[in-house]
């Protein structure tokens, strides 16, 4: 079950990265970097607050 969870997280992250890349096409490099760091921060915050939420799927 853990391997399945890992694959779901990787697929979700690749999807978010692709959508973010489409959304930020007109951003400068610095703006993209800030956007991606904020996105990583949101994911880290979600996983620290709800660590078992995704495992229940």
C-alpha positions in Angstrom: 0.0 0.0 0.0 2.9 2.4 0.7 4.2 1.9 -2.9 0.8 2.8 -4.2 0.7 5.9 -2.0 4.1 6.9 -3.3 3.1 6.6 -6.9 -0.1 8.7 -6.3 2.0 11.4 -4.7 4.6 11.4 -7.5 1.8 11.5 -10.2 0.1 14.3 -8.4 3.3 16.3 -8.1 4.1 15.8 -11.8 0.6 17.0 -12.7 0.9 20.0 -10.4 4.3 20.9 -11.8 2.9 20.7 -15.4 -0.1 22.8 -14.6 2.1 25.3 -12.8 4.4 25.5 -15.8 1.5 26.3 -18.1 0.2 28.9 -15.7 3.6 30.6 -15.2 4.7 30.9 -18.8 4.9 34.7 -18.7 6.6 34.8 -15.3 10.2 35.7 -14.9 12.7 33.2 -13.4 12.5 34.8 -10.0 8.7 34.9 -10.0 8.6 31.2 -11.0 11.0 30.4 -8.2 8.9 32.1 -5.7 5.8 30.4 -7.0 7.3 26.9 -6.9 8.7 27.5 -3.3 5.2 28.7 -2.2 3.7 25.6 -3.8 6.2 23.3 -2.0 5.5 25.1 1.2 1.7 24.5 0.8 2.3 20.8 0.2 4.7 20.6 3.2 2.2 22.4 5.4 -0.6 20.1 4.3 1.4 17.0 5.0 2.5 18.2 8.4 -1.1 19.1 9.4 -2.8 16.0 7.9 -0.1 13.3 7.7 -2.6 10.4 7.6 -5.2 12.0 5.4 -3.8 10.7 2.1 -3.1 7.3 3.5 -6.8 6.7 4.1 -7.5 6.8 0.3 
